[in-house]
Amino acid sequence: MIDREQVKKVAHLARLNITSEEEEQFTTQLNSILDYFEQLSELDTENVPPTTRAIEVSNITRPDELEPFHSKDALLASAPEQEGQYFRVPQIMASDDA
């Protein structure tokens, strides 16, 4: 069982400001969740294979297809900044020279 002091401690660690009413509500809700897990632990899962999902899901995205971009100038013109024939991007790593 989780008590209000444990809820207050977790809220403090998570830097959450919760009211007394929320403490009581979260205590009740968390205890209900733990009770449910207790019920689940009573089930015989010896012959149940591990899964990552309760239902079968397949990827519905299309496969990537390589297509050359025919207008290099149009592509460069759409960039916020360019330098010659290249995109100019902000430096993300410091170098020893700088």
Residue pairs with C-beta under 8 A, 6 or more apart in sequence:
1 31
1 34
2 27
2 30
2 31
2 34
3 27
4 23
4 24
4 27
7 18
7 23
7 26
7 27
7 30
8 18
8 23
11 17
11 18
11 23
11 26
18 26
69 75
72 85
76 82
76 85
76 87
79 87
79 88
81 87
81 88
81 89
82 88
